[in-house]
């Protein structure tokens, strides 16, 4: 399986780009705080998809997909915090994109699990 062909990977890469652009306007004092944290969490999403796809078993891939899901939840939380701190405006569109990525993960994991049985 080539991870670059997966829709969840493509959408996750788009999310990373969006997060980087969005955090460019964060206050300078957040450079090593929230800016760094949200960027690392966002990068972790497609990175773990890629690492899992490179593993030898479906079980390992599924494990890495769950790690990616956790990182996606971190991004969602950090966006909420960024909004509360007035670093960014409304995040409805971005939240919709994140929700869509959650759905893609759920479907992929479910599909992989059904093939294991």
C-alpha positions in Angstrom: 0.0 0.0 0.0 1.4 3.4 -1.0 0.4 5.9 1.7 0.5 8.8 -0.9 -2.5 7.2 -2.7 -4.6 7.3 0.5 -7.2 10.1 0.6 -6.7 10.4 4.4 -3.0 11.1 3.8 -3.7 13.7 1.1 -6.2 15.5 3.3 -3.8 15.3 6.3 -1.0 16.9 4.2 -3.5 19.7 3.3 -4.2 20.2 7.0 -0.5 20.6 7.8 -0.2 23.3 5.1 -3.3 25.1 6.5 -1.9 24.9 10.1 1.4 26.3 9.1 -0.2 29.2 7.3 -2.6 29.8 10.2 0.1 29.8 12.9 2.3 32.2 11.0 0.3 35.0 12.6 0.5 33.7 16.2 2.3 36.0 18.6 6.1 35.7 18.6 6.1 34.6 22.3 4.2 31.5 21.2 7.0 30.4 18.8 8.2 27.7 21.2 4.8 27.1 22.8 1.5 26.7 21.1 2.8 27.4 17.6 5.4 24.6 17.9 3.0 22.2 19.6 0.1 22.5 17.0 2.6 22.2 14.1 4.2 19.1 15.6 0.8 17.5 16.2 -0.4 18.4 12.6 2.8 16.9 11.1 2.4 13.8 13.2 -0.9 12.9 11.4 0.4 12.2 7.9 3.8 11.1 9.2 2.3 8.2 11.2 0.2 7.2 8.2 3.4 7.0 6.2 5.2 5.1 8.9 2.4 2.7 9.4 2.0 2.0 5.7 5.8 1.1 5.5 5.3 -1.5 8.2 5.0 -5.2 7.3 1.6 -5.9 8.8 -1.9 -4.6 8.7 -2.0 -4.7 12.5 0.9 -2.3 12.7 -0.7 0.0 10.1 -3.8 0.1 12.2 -1.8 0.9 15.3 -0.2 3.9 13.5 -3.5 5.1 12.2 -4.8 5.2 15.8 -1.7 7.3 16.7 -2.5 9.6 13.8 -6.1 9.9 15.1 -4.7 10.9 18.5 -2.6 13.6 16.9 -5.6 14.9 15.0 -7.5 15.2 18.3 -4.5 17.2 19.6 -4.7 19.6 16.6 -8.5 20.0 17.2 -7.9 20.8 20.9 -5.1 23.2 20.1 -7.2 25.1 17.6 -9.9 25.5 20.2 -7.4 26.9 22.6 -6.0 29.2 19.9 -9.5 30.5 19.2 -10.1 31.1 23.0 -6.9 33.0 23.2 -8.0 35.1 20.2 -5.0 34.1 18.1 -7.4 32.9 15.3 -10.9 33.7 14.3 -13.8 31.2 13.8 -12.7 27.7 12.9 -15.9 26.2 11.5 -14.5 25.4 8.1 -11.3 24.0 9.5 -13.3 22.0 12.0 -15.3 20.5 9.1 -12.1 19.5 7.4 -10.8 17.9 10.5 -14.1 16.1 11.0 -13.9 14.8 7.5 -10.4 13.4 8.1 -11.7 11.7 11.3 -14.3 10.0 9.1 -11.7 8.9 6.6 -9.6 7.4 9.4 -12.6 5.6 10.8 -13.5 4.1 7.4 -10.0 3.1 6.6 -9.4 1.4 10.0 -12.8 -0.4 9.7 -11.9 -1.6 6.3 -8.5 -2.8 7.4 -9.9 -4.6 10.4 -12.6 -6.4 8.3 -9.9 -7.7 6.0 -8.0 -9.1 9.0 -10.8 -11.4 10.1 
